[in-house]
Amino acid sequence: MFNNVFGSWFKLFHSAHPEKATSTTGVAFVLNKNYLDVGNTREYELIPGRALMLVIPWHKGKFLVILNVYAPNHPK
């Protein structure tokens, strides 16, 4: 759905929880295609549904590395 509506402007990288793929659990990044080289961005799913890392080409041969971690807490 996201790619059908916004796919020409944005790139979605996501990792869903393996046991709850239809729920809203997991982690995601949304990158703007006008500002970042999403075609050469590398994605690493470190822990499915919990930790996702992106390595984005930056400038002068350098890379930007970002990590998205979901750490659940106790409901109380």
C-alpha positions in Angstrom: 0.0 0.0 0.0 2.7 2.5 1.0 4.7 1.9 -2.2 1.6 2.2 -4.4 0.9 5.7 -3.0 4.3 7.1 -2.1 6.7 4.9 -4.0 7.8 7.5 -6.5 9.0 9.8 -3.6 10.0 7.5 -0.8 11.6 4.2 -0.1 10.4 2.1 2.8 12.8 -0.3 4.6 11.1 -2.4 7.2 11.5 -5.5 9.4 8.3 -7.1 10.7 8.1 -9.3 13.7 8.3 -12.9 12.4 5.5 -14.2 14.6 3.2 -11.2 14.2 3.7 -10.1 10.6 0.1 -8.9 10.2 0.2 -6.7 13.3 1.8 -3.2 13.7 4.9 -4.5 15.4 8.4 -4.1 13.9 10.8 -1.3 12.9 11.0 0.8 9.7 12.8 3.6 8.0 11.3 5.9 5.3 13.9 7.6 3.1 13.3 10.5 0.7 14.5 9.5 -2.8 15.2 13.2 -3.7 17.8 13.5 -1.0 19.4 10.1 -0.5 20.8 7.3 -2.8 18.2 4.7 -1.9 19.3 2.5 -4.8 22.7 1.8 -3.2 21.5 1.8 0.4 22.2 -1.5 2.2 19.8 -2.9 4.7 20.7 -5.3 7.5 18.0 -7.1 9.6 19.9 -7.7 12.8 17.0 -9.1 14.8 13.8 -9.6 12.8 11.1 -7.1 13.9 13.4 -5.6 16.6 16.6 -4.2 15.0 17.2 -2.9 11.5 20.4 -1.1 10.3 20.9 0.9 7.1 24.1 1.9 5.5 23.5 4.9 3.2 26.1 6.3 0.7 26.8 9.8 1.9 29.5 11.9 0.2 33.2 11.7 -0.6 33.1 7.9 -0.3 31.7 8.0 3.2 28.6 6.2 4.6 25.9 7.1 7.1 25.0 4.2 9.3 21.8 4.3 11.2 20.2 1.8 13.5 16.6 1.4 14.5 15.9 -0.6 17.6 12.5 -1.5 19.1 12.9 -2.3 22.8 9.5 -3.3 24.3 8.8 -2.3 27.8 6.5 -3.8 30.4 2.9 -2.5 30.0 2.6 -1.4 33.6 
